[in-house]
Amino acid sequence: MATYHLSLKNGKVGTAEQHADYILREGRYSGGKRAEELVYKDANLPRWAMSASAFFAYADRYERTNGRAYTEFEIALPNELTHKENEKLVNDFIATHIGNNKVWAYAIHSKPATFDDSQEQIHAHIMICERIVDDEMVKAKSPSKFFKRYNAKNPKNGGYQKDRRFSGYTESKDNLKLIRQSWEDMINAEYKTHGIDKVVSCKTLKAQRDIAAEAGDEDMVEFLNRTPQEHLGPALAYKTKKIIEENGYDQENIDNTLDKIYQMSAKAFGVIIDKIQKARKAAELKYKKQIELERKEKEYSEKRLAELTTSGEIIRKDFVKLLGSVNNQIKYNESAIIRIEKTITPIDQMPSKVLNIMTSGRFEKLQKEGEAIISLKSRLKKILSLYGPKESMPNNIRAEYNEKGRAYRILKADYEKQDAEIHSFISSEAGDKWYKKLIKEMLEQSKDMENQKLNLLKLNNEYRELRKEIIEVGRKINPHLHYKMKSKYRAPELGNGASAIFDARNDINSLLSNIINAGRENIKQNKMTVDLNSKSKKNTGWEI
């Protein structure tokens, strides 16, 4: 069973800006090891807030002194998923339980687990402001009004109303239970989607034991029969880890190490003992599942062999289905590559795109106006070249020239004014900082998308090789099988297919062995908990 964690915290006035810097790894937290832990960050902010830290600085300033400046969800994320998949999971959580009518900022952090560097400890911090912005973020009230007390009789004169679901009132406890259950369902749905044989539970160990007992799963009851683990905190966890590293943690040194941990802290000793207990029970449960899985695998292989040797039609249908699955995956990857290519912003277009974002579309509009001015100027020059000075022009041409000249002067003056305003904004210290930040984010995003594209191209090459191998295996089993790659995958009539299979009977065992071994490799790559290649031997080592 995977790890579940969801907690809700409230932040006092005066702490919000510093905490936003901490979770987003900005300000004094922007360098060193802490910065390396940042995987991704995002925010939903009013137009006037240059950053999440700036917004929460206003919260510290304008919220009432004894009030809450922010509420924070802290959630553990599945380390079996990719960073992109976890990013989507956090966005789904926000869409479901917070919404875009509130200010939020979140960061995903990842670091090695305290007692096992091979395990990734990935989690998210989601800071929210409870005030409900009912007129869109771009039209949000100014900071001095945003955080004022809500005025029910005249809402325009007061601040925004607060969402009381997380405010510590009686109903908030029930809401938190619903959210915890929803988060459990979301993670388990992702596990199922990705074929990961794991689940999380928001329930207590006792409640989980009762459910397992009702289902008659004695192995799971035994695994869950342990005390809940305490949280050591960063400082105590660091000291405990240092003792383990200095004194060893194998069978020979374990007693001495545990004795030193006990002398330092009885609490740390209890946590380590609980971890040993959990690791041992997990190893026993894994061993039992592995034995059962190998038994089922053997039964399936024997059954499948019997089917293969008696029915050429089954072979045809299975290989057709497998080919269809591989080809569909290739097509899906190709369409994903096209979508990525459309999403990537060329480097030479990045400055214009960033400036357009910073000016809410004014820059692009100004560029078009500039093109219109150039076109109008070109038209005026053409008239002059054809008719000479205005005095020598026909009346109708002179009228057109004067009209276009007035339009040109008005457009040019307006253009120069807007250009000066935009240039002044972009040249300011805040504008320059924002510009560099957006350019950096866009470059990182493009780099990430390029990597995704390369990975998909590599994956498609592997699928094409797999397709060749499937066809080759099919031909070895029955040389008369041929496949037509059309909208429907159809094989010609088998003719004497059963006879051909009978002749190839000696090859079937080795072919099935190859297929099963390939399946094992696939299981490994998809991080399934049971290692089918390991020998049926119980793990008795110390493992955390």
SEDOGU-727066 format. One record per residue (C-alpha): y, x, z; residue in one letter. Coordinates in steps of 0.05 Angstrom, whole numbers, padded with zeros to 5 digits, always signed. Each point is the difference from the previous one (the first is absolute). Last residue first. Example, Ala and Ser with C-alpha at 12.3 -4.5 7.8 and 13.67 -1.06 7.14 Angstrom:
residues 2
-00021+00273+00143s -00069-00027+00013a 
//
This chain:
residues 544
+00016+00271+00107i -00069+00031-00010e -00047+00033+00048w -00066+00008-00036g -00060-00046+00006t -00002-00025-00071n -00067-00033-00014k -00038+00024-00061k -00016-00040-00061s +00024+00053-00048k +00069-00006-00031s +00006-00020-00073n +00014-00073+00015l +00062+00017+00042d +00020-00065+00033v +00074-00014+00014t +00019-00013-00073m +00056+00046-00023k +00005-00024-00072n -00017+00069-00026q -00062+00002+00043k -00024-00068-00025i +00011+00023-00072n -00041+00063+00013e -00056-00044+00028r +00003-00044-00061g -00008+00060-00045a -00061+00019+00041n -00028-00071-00010i +00011+00004-00076i -00033+00069-00004n -00060-00024+00041s -00006-00060-00045l -00004+00046-00060l -00053+00044+00034s -00043-00060+00017n +00010-00031-00069i -00023+00060-00041d -00075-00010+00010n +00006-00073-00021r +00032+00017-00067a -00061-00024-00040d -00001-00064+00040f +00074-00009-00013i -00012+00006-00075a -00057-00051+00004s +00045-00049+00037a +00054+00009-00052g -00043-00016-00062n +00057-00036-00034g +00060+00010+00045l +00045-00046-00039e +00068+00033-00010p +00045+00015+00060a +00063-00040+00015r +00063+00020+00037y +00050-00055-00012k +00070+00018-00027s -00034+00055-00039k -00031+00068+00018m -00068-00008-00034k -00057+00029+00041y -00066+00027-00024h -00068-00005+00035l -00061+00021-00041h -00009+00066+00037p -00016-00038+00064n +00005+00036+00067i +00029+00062-00033k +00048-00042-00041r +00026-00035+00063g +00010+00066+00035v +00041+00025-00060e +00042-00063+00000i +00015+00008+00074i +00016+00074-00008e +00049-00013-00057k +00035-00053+00043r +00004+00049+00058l +00035+00050-00045e +00050-00055-00018r +00009-00017+00073y +00014+00073+00017e +00053+00004-00056n +00030-00064+00029n +00005+00031+00069l +00037+00061-00028k +00049-00046-00035l +00008-00042+00063l +00013+00063+00042n +00052+00024-00050l +00035-00067+00002k +00000-00001+00076q +00029+00070+00000n +00055-00022-00048e +00015-00060+00045m +00006+00047+00061d +00047+00047-00038k +00041-00060-00023s +00005-00025+00072q +00020+00068+00026e +00053+00007-00055l +00027-00069+00016m +00002+00015+00075e +00038+00066-00013k +00049-00034-00047i +00011-00055+00052l +00014+00050+00056k +00046+00042-00044k +00041-00061-00019y +00003-00025+00073w +00027+00068+00024k +00051+00002-00057d +00022-00071+00016g +00008+00015+00074a +00039+00064-00013e +00044-00035-00052s -00007+00019-00073s -00042-00062-00016i +00053-00046+00030f +00058+00034-00034s -00036+00002-00067h -00016-00075+00007i +00072-00016+00014e +00027+00046-00055a -00048-00030-00051d +00021-00070+00021q +00074+00017-00012k -00014+00038-00064e -00040-00058-00028y +00053-00051+00018d +00053+00042-00034a -00044+00010-00061k -00017-00073-00006l +00073-00021+00004i +00022+00054-00050r -00056-00017-00049y +00014-00075+00004a +00074+00013-00015r -00020+00044-00060g -00049-00052-00025k +00055-00053-00001e +00050+00048-00032n -00050+00021-00055y -00020-00073-00014e +00073-00020-00006a +00014+00060-00045r -00060-00020-00044i +00026-00072-00007n +00070+00024-00016n -00020+00052-00052p +00007+00071+00025m +00057+00046-00022s +00039-00005+00066e -00064+00012+00040k -00007+00070-00029p -00057+00014-00050g -00043-00057-00029y -00071+00028-00005l +00003+00058+00048s +00040-00042+00050l -00052-00056-00002i -00056+00051+00009k +00035+00031+00060k +00006-00069+00033l -00074-00013-00012r -00020+00067+00031s +00042-00017+00062k -00036-00067+00006l -00068+00035-00004s +00021+00051+00052i +00024-00056+00045i -00065-00039-00008a -00040+00063+00017e +00042+00009+00063g -00012-00073+00019e -00075+00013-00007k +00005+00060+00046q +00041-00041+00050l -00055-00053+00003k -00051+00055+00014e +00044+00028+00056f +00015-00069+00029r -00074-00016+00012g +00001+00000+00076s +00043+00063+00001t -00052+00044+00036m -00057-00029-00041i +00038+00013-00066n +00015+00071+00022l -00074+00011+00014v -00020-00027-00068k +00052+00042-00036s -00022+00064+00037p -00074-00016-00012m +00003-00009-00076q -00008+00074-00017d -00059+00006+00048i -00039-00056-00034p -00014-00059+00047t -00074-00015+00009i -00016-00075+00004t -00017-00009-00074k -00048+00060+00003e -00032-00030+00063i -00012-00067-00034r -00032+00036-00060i -00045+00040+00047i -00021-00064+00036a -00018-00031-00068s -00044+00061-00015e -00032-00004+00070n -00017-00074-00011y -00030+00015-00068k -00043+00056+00029i -00022-00045+00057q -00019-00055-00050n -00040+00051-00040n -00039+00021+00063v -00015-00072+00020s -00021-00019-00070g -00046+00060-00004l -00032-00020+00066l -00010-00072-00023k -00031+00022-00066v -00045+00049+00038f -00023-00054+00047d -00011-00052-00055k -00040+00047-00044r -00043+00026+00057i -00015-00071+00025i -00021-00019-00071e -00049+00059-00003g -00038-00032+00057s -00062+00026+00036t +00014+00073+00014t +00073-00010+00019l -00016-00056+00048e -00052+00040+00037a +00048+00059+00004l +00053-00046+00028r -00045-00025+00055k -00019+00071+00020e +00073+00023-00001s +00022-00061+00041y -00053+00012+00053e +00020+00073+00005k +00073-00017+00005e -00015-00051+00054k -00036+00052+00041r +00055+00051-00012e +00052-00051+00024l -00040-00016+00063e -00007+00074+00017i +00074+00011-00013q +00019-00060+00042k -00040+00027+00059k +00031+00069-00008y +00070-00028-00004k -00012-00040+00064l -00025+00062+00036e +00059+00042-00025a +00049-00055+00020a -00032-00003+00070k +00007+00075+00008r +00072-00001-00025a +00019-00058+00046k -00029+00034+00062q +00033+00067-00019i +00067-00036-00010k -00008-00035+00068d -00014+00067+00033i +00063+00028-00034i +00042-00058+00025v -00027+00006+00071g +00015+00075+00002f +00071-00013-00025a +00011-00050+00057k -00029+00048+00052a +00051+00052-00023s +00003+00076+00004m -00061+00010+00045q -00039-00051-00042y +00018+00037-00065i -00024+00065+00032k -00066-00032+00020d -00009-00030-00070l +00008+00068-00031t -00050+00033+00047n -00052-00055-00013d +00011+00002-00076i -00008+00076-00008n -00073+00007-00022e -00007-00068-00034q +00062+00011-00043d +00072-00015+00019y +00033+00067+00008g +00044+00029+00055n +00066+00015-00036e -00003-00057-00051e -00022-00051+00053i +00054+00022+00049i +00053-00005-00056k -00023-00070-00019k +00009-00023+00071t +00070+00029+00004k +00020-00033-00066y -00029-00068+00021a +00039+00004+00065l +00066+00012-00038a -00012-00050-00057p -00022-00060+00042g -00069-00008+00032l -00016-00071-00024h -00058-00030+00038e -00067-00016-00033q -00033-00067+00013p -00064+00005+00042t -00067-00002-00035r -00052-00051-00022n +00025-00007-00071l -00054+00045-00028f -00054-00036+00041e +00023-00069-00025v +00002+00029-00071m -00073+00022+00005d -00020-00067+00030e +00027-00041-00059d -00026-00069+00020g +00060-00035-00031a +00018-00030+00068e -00005+00070+00031a +00046+00029-00054a +00052-00054+00015i -00005+00013+00076d +00006+00075-00011r +00063-00010-00043q +00031-00042+00056a -00016+00054+00051k +00028+00056-00045l +00065-00039-00005t +00018-00035-00066k +00046+00029-00053c -00061+00019-00042s -00009+00050-00056v -00054+00000-00053v -00038+00053-00040k -00046+00004-00060d +00054+00019-00050i -00008-00035-00068g +00074+00006-00018h +00013-00075+00002t -00042-00008+00064k +00040+00054+00036y +00065-00033-00024e -00023-00068+00026a -00018+00033+00067n +00071+00029+00004i +00033-00067-00015m -00045-00040+00048d +00014+00047+00058e +00075-00004-00015w -00004-00077+00001s -00036+00001+00068q +00054+00045+00029r +00054-00045-00030i -00031-00062+00030l -00004+00033+00068k +00072+00023-00007l +00022-00072-00015n -00036-00025+00063d +00036+00052+00042k +00067-00016-00034s -00007-00073+00022e +00013+00020+00073t +00064+00037-00016y -00001+00076-00011g +00044-00001-00061s -00050+00009-00056f -00002-00071-00029r +00073-00012+00020r +00030+00015-00069d +00073+00012+00018k +00059-00039-00029q +00051+00040-00040y +00069+00013+00027g +00055-00050+00015g +00060-00031-00036n -00039-00021-00062k -00053-00034+00044p +00050-00052+00027n -00035-00046+00049k -00061+00045+00010a +00042+00063+00011n -00048+00060+00003y +00023+00057+00045r +00030+00057-00041k -00045+00052-00034f +00019-00014-00072f +00073-00012+00015k +00022+00072+00016s -00051+00027-00049p +00027-00042-00059s -00037-00063-00020k -00057+00005-00051a +00015-00017-00073k -00045+00054-00031v -00052-00013+00054m -00009-00074-00019e +00036-00060+00031d -00048-00019+00056d -00003+00067+00036v -00045-00016+00060i +00015+00047+00058r -00063+00031+00030e +00017+00071-00022c -00065+00035-00018i -00031+00068+00009m -00069+00010-00031i -00037+00063+00021h -00063+00014-00040a -00065+00037+00013h -00047+00054-00028i -00043+00043+00045q -00040+00042-00050e -00067+00026+00023q -00022+00072-00013s +00046+00026+00055d -00042-00037+00053d +00026-00003+00071f +00073-00016-00013t -00011-00035-00067a +00033+00037-00057p +00068-00029-00021k +00025-00058-00042s +00064-00040+00006h +00021-00062-00038i +00072-00020+00009a +00033-00068+00005y +00069-00031-00002a +00017-00073+00009w +00060-00046-00006v -00020-00073-00002k -00001-00052-00056n -00050+00045-00037n -00059-00026+00041g -00029+00019+00067i -00072-00025+00007h -00030-00009-00069t +00047+00043-00043a +00001+00055+00053i -00076+00001+00005f -00006+00001-00076d +00048+00059-00003n -00042+00036+00052v -00064-00011-00040l +00034+00022-00065k +00020+00066+00034e -00071+00007+00026n -00026-00006-00072e +00050+00052-00023k -00020+00048+00056h -00073-00007-00020t -00048-00042+00043l -00055+00027+00046e +00054+00020+00051n +00010-00074+00015p +00069-00011+00030l +00018-00004+00074a +00060-00044+00015i +00064+00008+00040e +00046-00061-00005f +00071+00010+00024e +00055-00046+00024t +00072+00023-00004y +00068+00004+00036a -00023-00045+00057r +00054-00024+00049g +00029+00027+00065n +00063+00028-00034t +00010-00056-00051r -00015+00023-00071e +00061+00031-00034y -00006+00076+00008r -00075+00010+00006d -00010-00049-00058a +00053+00038-00040y -00041+00064+00011a -00060-00041-00022f +00032-00012-00068f +00020+00073-00008a -00070+00024+00017s -00028-00049-00052a +00045+00030-00053s +00066-00013-00037m +00007-00068+00034a +00054-00042-00035w -00049-00032-00049r -00043-00027+00057p -00067+00035+00008l -00074-00007-00016n -00031+00068+00012a -00054+00048-00025d -00038+00062+00023k -00060+00039-00023y -00048+00055+00023v +00040+00033+00056l -00043+00048+00041e +00033+00061-00033e +00067-00020+00030a -00031+00004+00070r -00025+00070-00014k +00069+00029-00013g +00061-00034-00029g +00032-00069-00005s -00006-00017+00074y +00071+00022+00016r +00027-00050-00050g -00056-00035-00037e -00075-00004+00011r -00001-00076-00014l -00035-00014+00068i +00046+00047+00039y +00065-00015-00036d -00012-00075+00012a -00014+00016+00074h +00066+00038+00006q +00038-00058-00031e -00034-00053+00043a +00005+00032+00069t +00069-00022+00024g -00019-00074+00006v -00071-00006+00024k -00061+00000-00045g -00056-00051+00005n -00073+00016-00013k -00058-00035-00035l -00068+00032-00006s -00055-00001-00052l -00061+00046+00003h -00070-00006-00030y -00048+00059-00011t -00060-00009-00046a -00069-00027+00020m 
//
